[in-house]
């Protein structure tokens, strides 16, 4: 991110929506439940992708995942306001499809994880630069227009791709294993939380830092629970882990959808 992005303060993030015809905010408030649900969706995306990858052709799996991904985003863009089920369905499908694509690039195309990590980092920087140049803010509290929503989902998709590549880089290329990688990312996600709370780290930076890290954090622990002992896991099974995570996500999204469960966000 460029220097001007790091100088924005939280007051600058909460500018009123543009005048004239507009959408109401299309994204949820940032609460503890938001972060828990986000981490669980990343874990589900990882194990669901692995489950299908070992049972179908990678080409078929990516194609089916792509159709579901496009369908979920279409529902999200058609909505005129934030709807918990629609939004989180889109996040889940971004996670599943993003994992499939990242694994396809490595396993089928043969692109090293280090290369894909560097590539997606550059792409994300480009998305943020274009978003800020166009809208003068990267705040998720300002998603009031179709253009801002496009930028938002471009950033979300890219953060998932970057997080997937980074998690695989640490677990496989660097041979840390899934459990150790998960612990490393748990420490990394705590840094912006502490820095925001006690050292006044910029709200935009702290939010997107944590958002990126949720992907390898959730995926590392989900892999550790699901994969075989030979791969350093607990061998619970990727299918069972996916079903369990899906059940918890459904419960949380139901809770999020209850009006009294919503509270003002504190970041981004």
Secondary structure, 3 states (H helix, E strand, C coil): CCHHHHCCCHHHHCCCCCCCCCCCCCCCCCCHHHHHHHHHHHHHHHHHHHHHHCCCCHHHHHHHHHHHHHHHHHHHHHCCCCCHHHHHHHHHHHHHHHHHHHHHHHHHHCCCHHHHHHHHHHHHHHHHHHHHHHHCCCCHHHCCCHHHHHHHHHHHHHHHHHHHHHHHHHHHHCCCHHHHHHHHHHHHHHHHHHHHHHCCCCHHHHHHHHHHHHHHHHHHHHHHHHCCHHHCCCCCCHHHHHHHHHHHHHHHHHHHCCHHHCCCCCCC
